Amino acid sequence: MMEYQVSARKYRPMSFASVVGQEALTTTLKNAIKSGKLAHAFLFCGPRGVGKTTCARIFAKTINCENPSADGEACGECESCKAFAEQRSYNIFELDAASNNSVENIKQLMEQTRIPPQVGRYKVFIIDEVHMLSTQAFNAFLKTLEEPPSYVIFILATTEKNKLLPTILSRCQIYDFDRMTVPNTVNHLKMVAEREGYTYEEEALEVIAEKADGGMRDALSIFDQAASFCQGDITLEKVVKDLNLLDIENYFQIVDLALQNKCAETMVLLNRMLSDGMDGGNIVSGLAEHIRNVMMSKDAQTIPLLETSKRYAQRYQEQAQKCSAMFLYKALQILTRCDLNYRQSSNKRLLVELTLIEVAQITQPADSSDGAPRLGRRLKSLFKNITPKQPKPAEQVAGAVTSSQNAEQTAQQGSGVTVSATNAGTAVSENKHHDMAKTATGMPKMKLGALGGTFSSLTKKDNVQAANVETKVIDNGKAKVFNNDELALQWMAMCNRMAQKREYIGLATSMRNLEPHITDFPNVEIVVTNSILLDQLKQIHTRIWATLAKELANSEINISYRLAENTELKKILTPPELFAKFKSQLPSFNFLVKELGLELM
């Protein structure tokens, strides 16, 4: 029994003419050989499985051939060609840089360059996956790569050219290999099938070519797998089943159902596909690729971008006539979002179902045609409604305070000194009032959205500069009246925005413990517990005034700070003291403690 050899090795090209899909590149190499104008270093780069190492070997064999043909091909009969075919040539050296990437490996290779060839004209060193070399190995390689002996030629191959040093790139002739097209891959697979005596359906070979994603080696590997499963009769049905692929007809059907807003039928189809063993992530990514092909089919200029057979290209064009550009854009956006969230989702099936429902509702009107209201309108509207709105960051505002006034105000220090930032000529545009509801105890209940946003650019080294860069307030002739509850609400909201920045967490925590109150409207007093905090507030008082004036819609507000008197200082209670206080002052809390047997740990 003959030893089995995979098709990727058995049908590996042995001449430039047999290389698939790289005509321009192979023509350039043959012309260089015929003219004798050979560079000392070549760089072959491109995707995996497109023929980089194969072309390097063919090139090495051809330049050492004793009787090359007129078109630049090796004869295959001379001693050098036979030695190459039998893998005993001493003129061709291959180094796998993935496993030999140290300086020592490169030094050993450099030692071999000193010995001229005994048979043939050139010594060819093929370094595969050259981007895996270490930086030290690259540096040791640079000088020899730039000025090798006249009989030495280097051929570097890589899939990631971007990882190579610019000093390496500048020393090489660079050849970029193209990805294999579906027609070229199908033609090559036909040749292999005919030589192996297999029967095939062209649609099956097209599916294999698309699955290979531009790599001939991948296509031949998939072909071998499918041939084993099909027992030499390669049909579309068997290939789809063997490779666990989703039949493209399902994608066409999903899009047709989505255009008709048939969510129920879409869910039934999805369930059938999942029951057949299809992965939800593959369904989403495959549908996104399908819709991309439909979008490319809408314009005659982009039809060549389709990587599919002529038969399916016609189907794509027919479906493209039914789909609007907006539907395709929205569907791609939805599917891409699902693809990004798929791995992190704890309920993947539900995520896929919601995604397909959302796609099926893109063209659905908000209300049904018979006038009956839908169960929540469109799905995306429902999501929008249940998501709490985050307010825009509070726009920092400042009155038209002159630089001299700011400088004078910031210079004032000490207990009881009023530090205000007001200007009669400045008014604040009236904002929308934050809704407040009273709880049973009379305390204000704040909306979650009121505490959102960011507290950007809180402090400046110089308050004079800060006032100059503040956004001017629009004067609408109104000054809203506010009470202590509204003042407390906006003060807490400002503190929460400050706490979102790491450098202000400590200051924001201290400010939360302060209770600003109205002394004589619109005068506001803030009693500070210590001098350090008082100094910190003075440094940012312009920004504090600007924020409160904006949020309270009153530019006439005056803010003053003072140190608390000894009689005003409150004792900081320990957890046991707080627990006892709550039990004595809150009957409901005391009731829960007794009923549940709660204790402070």
N, C-alpha and C positions, 0 to 999 in steps of 0.2 A: 504494500500500500504506500503510495507516494505521500510524502510529508505535505500537509496542508499549509498553504501560504495565503495570507489575507490579500484581498484585491489591491489595497493601498500599496503593498510591496510588490505584488506580482505584476501589476500594470503601471509601475512607476516609470515615467518617461526616461528614455535613454538617449534622446537627441532633442535638439531645440525644436524640431518640427513636431514632435509628439507632445510638447508642453501645451497645456490647455489654457486659453484665456489670457495669455501674456504676449501677444504677437508683437506689440511695439517694443517691449523690453528685449525679447529674444532677437529681434531684427537688429537692434542696436549692438548687442553683444556679438552677433555674427559679423556685422560690418567691422567692428573693432578688431576681431580676429583676422579677417581677411586683409585689412589694411596694416596689420601689425602695430597698431597704436593702442597698446594696452596700458592701463593705469597700474600703479603698484598696489592700490588698495581699493576695494569695492565694498559698498554697504548695501545689502539687500534687506529691505524692510517691508513689512506688510502684515496682514492678519495671518492667523495660523492656517496651515494646510493649503497654501496657495502656490507652493513650488519654490520657495526660497532656497532651501538646502538642495533640492533636486537640480535647480538651475546652476547652483554653485558647483555641483559635481560634474554636470555636463560641460560647464565652462572649463573646469580643470582638466577634464579628459580631452577636450577639443584642442586646447592650446598646446598640449603635449603630443597630439597626434602627428605621426610621421608623414601621413599622406592625406591631409584634409581635402574635402571636396571643394568645388568651385563656389558653392553657396555658403561655406563656412561651417560645415558639419564634419564630425569625426568619421574616419573611414570604418572603424570597428574591426579592422583586420590586422593592423600593425601590432608590434609587441607591446607598445605602450597602451593601446586600447584594450588588448587582451588582458594585460595585467590589471587594468582598471576594472574590467568586467569580472575578473576572478578575485577582486579585492586583495591583490597582493602588490599593488603599486606603491613604491617608496617615494613617489613624488607628491602624493596627496596626503595631507595630514588633517584630521578632523579633531577639534577640541570642543567638548561640551562645557561651556562656561558656567552652566548652572551648578555643576559639581566640581569644577576645576577653576575656581575664581580667585585664588590667592596669588600673591606675588611670586611664590616659588613655582607655581605652575606656569606663569608667564616667563619666568627666567629659563625654565627648561625648554620652553618653546623657542625662545630667543637663541639658545645654544644650538638648536637644530637648524636655524637659518644660516649658520656659518658653513655648513657642508653643502657644496653645490650638488646638483642632481647628477646621477650616474647614467640614467637613461632619460631621454627627453630634454626639454629646454628649460622648464620652469619647475620650481617647487611651490606648491599651492597649499596655503594654510587656511582651512575653513574653520572659523570660530562661530559656533552656533550659540544663540541666546547671549550675545555679547553684552547685553545690558546688565547681566548678572555679575559681571566682574566687579570686584571691589575698587574703590577709588585709588588705593595704593597700586593695585594691579594695572589700572588704566595709566597711571603716571609712569610706571615702569615700562609700559608698552609704547608710550608716545614717540620716543626718539626712533626706535626701530620702525614703527609704522610710518614715520615721515620719510626716512631715508633707508629703506631696506636694500640688501644686495640686488643687483640687476636681475638675478634669476629667481627672486622671491616675489610672490604675489599673495596678498592677504584678501580673503573674502569674509566679511563679517555679516552675520545674519541676525536679525532681531525682530521681535514683534512690538517692541516699545522704543521707538526711535527717540522719543522725548526724554528718556532716561540717560541717553548718552551725553558725554561731555562735549561742549562745542569744539574743543581742541581735537576730539576724535572725528567729529563730523567734517571739520575743515580739511582733514587729510584724506578723505575718501570720495570716490565717485558714488553718488547716492542713486539707487534704483528703487522706486516705489512699486510694489506689486499690487495689482488690483484684486478685489474680491471676485470670486467666480459668479457669473450670472447664471440664472436658472436655465436658460437655453443651452449654454455651453456645458453645464453640469449634466443636463438630461442627455445631450448627445454623447457625452463620454460614458454615461451609464448604459446607454443603448449598446455601445460598442462592447463594453465589458459583458453585458448580458448575452449578446450574440456569441461571443467567444466562449462563454461558459455553457452555452446551450440552454439558457433560461428563456421561458416565455414571459411576457410582461405586458402590462397596460401602461400606456404613456402617462396617464393621470397618476399612476402609482409612482412612477419615476419623478414626476413633477413634485409630488408631495415630499419625496426624499430630498430632492434638490432644495426645496424651500426650508426643510428642516435643517439642512446642513449650514444654512446662513452664510453662504459664500465660501465655504471651505471644501475643497475637493477631497481631502483626506477624510473629513467628517462624512461626506456624502458616500464614499466607498465603504466606510465602516458601517453606516446605517444600511447600505445596500446589502452587505454581507449578512447582517442581522435579519433583514427582511427576507432574503433568499433562503436562509435556514428555516425560518418560520413557514414560508410559503412552499417549501419543498420544490423550488425551481419554477413555480407558477406565481409570478409576482402580480397580484391584483390590488386595486385600490382598497377594497374592503379589508383584505388581509393585512395590508400595510398599516392602515389606520388602527386596526385592532392590535397589531403587534407593537406598534410604537406608542399606543395609548394616546393617539392624537384625536383632536376634535374635528369631526367632519366639517369642512368649510360650508356645507349646505346649512348647517345649524346657524352659522353666523348670518348668512343671507336671510334665514327665517327670523332670527331675532330682530334684525333691522326692519324687516317688513312689519312685524308685529308692533315694534316701537312706533313706526310711522302711523299705525292705526290706533295707538294708545291702548293696546290690548294687554293690560298688566297680568290678568289671570292666565291667559294663554302663555305668556312669557314665563310665568312661574312654573307652569306645567312642563314646558320645554326645558327649563333649567333643572327641574327635579329629575327628568329623564337623563339628562347629561351627567348629573352627579351620581345617579344610580348606576350609570355605565362605568363609573370609576374615574371620571374626569376630575381634575383638581380645580377648585374654584378660582385660584390665582391664575391658572393657565387659561381658563375661560375668559377672565377679564382682560388679560394681556392679549389673547388671541383676538378678542372682539375689538380691542383698540387698534390692533394691526389691520383688521378687516376694514374698520371705518376709515383708517388712514388711507387704505387703497381706494376706497370709494371716493374719498375727497380728492385724491390724485387723479381720478378718472373724470372729474367734472370739467377739467380744462385740457384741451388738446396738447398744450405745452408740457403738462406734467404726466401725461399718460406713459411716456418712456420711463418714468421713475417706478412704475409697477414692476415688482419682482415676482412675476407669476406667468403662467402659461397663456397662450392666446385665447384659449377657451374661456378661462376665468376672467381674463382681461375684458372680454366682451360682456360677461355677466356683471362685472364691476361697473362698466359704463352704463348698462341698463339700469342698475339700481341707483347710480348717481343722478339719473334724470328725475328720480322720485324724491330725492333728499335735497333739502335746502342747505345752503352753506351754513346757516346759523345752527341748524340741527346737528350737523357734523361737528362744528366747533364745540358746541355745548356737550355733546356726547363724549368727545375726546377729553374734554376737561373733567367731566365726571368720572370717566374710567381711569384716567391718570391719577386722580385723587384716591380712588379706591385701590389702585395698584400700590400706591405709597403707604396706605394704611393697612394693607392686607396682613402683613406679618405681625403687626402689633395688635391686631384685633383678637379678642377672646372668643368671639362668635363669628367665625369667618363666613359661614353660610348666610347668616343674617345680613352681613355687610354686602355680600354679592347680591342678595335678593333686593335689598334697598337700592343698590346701585342700578340694577336693571329696571326697577320700578321708576326710579328718577329719570333714566334715559327714556322710558316709555311715556313719560309725562312731559317731555320737553315741548312737544307741539300741542299739548292738551290745553284748552282754554280754562280760565279760572272757574267758570261755571259750566254745567252741562248744557247741551243744546235744548233740552226740553224745559229749561228754566228751573229745574230742581237743584238746590244747592248740593255741592259735593261734600264728602265727609271731611272736610278740613282743607278743601281746595287742593292745590298741588303740593306734593311732598316737600319741595324745597321751601314753599311758603310756610309750611308747618314748622320745619326746622328753624326758620328765621324767627318765627313767633315765640318759640319756646326757649330760644337762646337769649339770656339777659343782655341787654344792650350795654356796651361799655361806652361811657361818655368820652368825648374827645379830651385830650389833656387840657387842663385849664390854661387859658392863654394868660400869660403873665402881663400885667398892666402896670402903668405908673403914671402918676400925674405929671404935669409939666413943672416939676420942681427944679429950680435952678441948681447949678452945681454948687454955688456958694451956700444955698440953703441946706443942701444935703450935707455938705462938709461941716456946717455949723451944728446941724442936728446930731450928726454922728459923734461930734466931739463932746456932747453932753453926757456926763456919767454920774453915777452915785445913786443912792437910795432916794426914791421919791421924785427923781428928775423925769419930766415928761419928754419922751422922744416921739415926736409925731412926724408924719409925712403926709401933709395935706396941701391942697391947693384949690382955691375957690373957683378958679377958671377951668378946672378939669371935671368932666362928668363921665360916668361909666355907663355904657350901653346896658339896658335892662336885660338880664338873662331870664331864661325860663325858671320858674320857681321849682325848687325840689319839693316833691310831695312828701308830706309828713303825716303820720297817723299817731294818735295817742293810744298808748297801751292802757291796761286797766289801772296801772299805778300812776298814770299821768306823765310818764316819761316819753319823750319823743321816740318814734320808731323810724329809723333811717332806711331809705331804699339802698339796695346793694349797689346800684349803679352810681350812686352819689359819691362812693368812695373809690372809684376807679381813676384811671389816668396816671400821669407821671408828674413828678415834681422836678422838672428839668432846670438846669442852670440855677440852682437855688442860691448859691453864694457867689459873691465877687470880691476880689481883694479890695476894691475901691467902690464905695457906694455911688460916687459921682459917675464912674464909668457905667455902673449898673443902671442908673437912671437914664443915661443916654441911649442905652440899647433896648430899653423896655418898649414894648409896643404901645403906641399912644391910644388912649381910650376915646371911643367915638362918643361925642356929646349929643345925646338925644333930648336934653332938657329935663330929664327925670332923675330923681333920687329916691330910691325905694326905702320905705320904712321897714326895719327888721326888728325882731325881738331877741331875747337871750337864747331861746331854743334854736332859732335859725343861726345865730352867731356860733353857738356851740357845735351845731352840725357842720358848718363850713370850716371851723377850726379843726375838728376831728378829721374831716375829709382832707384838708391840707396836710395834716400830720401823717395820714395814711399814704399819701402820695410821696411824701418825703421818705418814708420808710422803705419804699421800693428801691431806693439807691443805697448801696451798702454803706457809703461814707456818712449817711445821714441817719442811720438806724438809731444810734444812741441819742442824738438830739431829738429825733421824733418821739422816742419813748418818753423822754423827759417832758416834752411839750404836751403829750397826751394827758399828763397829770395836772396841767394848768387849766384853770377855768376862767376864761375871759368873760367879763360882764359889762353891761352898759351902766355907766354912772349918770350921765346926763346926755341923752341922745343928741348927736351921734358920737359922743365920746365913749371910748371903750378903754377899760383898765384891765391890765393883766398883772396879777400879783405873783412874783417869782420867789421861790423858796431859797435860792442861794445866789451869790454874786457871780459865780462862774456862768451859770445859765443866763443871768441877766446880761452879761457881756456878749454871750453868743447871740442872744436875741437882738441886741443893739446892732450887731454886725449885719444882720439880715432883715432889719426892720423895714427897709424899703420894699423888699420882696414880700414880706408878710402883709404890709399895707396894700400892695398892688393886688395880691391874690384875694384878700378879703373884700377889697373895693370892687373887684371884678365879680366875685361870686355873690356878694350881697347887693350888687347893682347900686352902690352908693359911694360916690367919690368924695363925699364930705366927711367920711369917717375919720376920727382922730384916735390913734392908738397910743397909749402910754404904758410904761412899765415901771414897777417899783418893787423893792424888796419887801417881803412880808415882815410885819412886826412879830415880836415874840408871841404875842397873844393869838396871832393868826396862824401860827405854825401848827400843823396837825401831826399828831403822832402816827408814825407808820406802823400799822398793826401787823402782828405776826399771823400766820395761817390759823393757829388755834384761837387767837383773839378775833379774827374775822369770822371764824366758824361760830363762835359764841355770840358775836354781834348779830349775825344773820338769824340765829335761832331766837334771839330775844326780840328782834325788830320785825321779822317777817313771819307771820303766823303760818303761811303756806309752806315755807321752808321748814319750819319746826314740825309741821304735820308730816311732811315727807320723811324727815329724820326718824320720827317715832315709828311710822308705819313700816318703813323699809329697814329699820335698824341700822341706819348709816352711822359710820364712825370716821373720824379724821385719822388717816394713817400717817 
